[in-house]
Amino acid sequence: MITAATILPVATLSDTAVRSASLLHMALLDEFIRLTREAAGDENDGFVRDSLEETLAALRVERDGYAVVLHGAMIMPQASVPAA
């Protein structure tokens, strides 16, 4: 349950700090997404490839969460990661 007590610590952070952290997390996720896509593309084992695809889906959801923090409901496209 979200209460004022759970929101208060976030409210004390500056917008700049939250934005900077979100941008850094997104950049790291973009790079990890790129590496994971490469590994999945090079993988011959179907089980491993499927596992990597599931990881990619989870990483994209996490990245979209940071985009929401930065831009509200607008989701930023993954500039450094081509669409599947």
Secondary structure, 3 states (H helix, E strand, C coil): CCCHHHHHHHHCCCHHHHHHHHHHHHHHHHHHHHHHHHHHHHCCCHHHHHHHHHHHHHHHHHHHHHHHHHHCCCCCCCCCCCCC
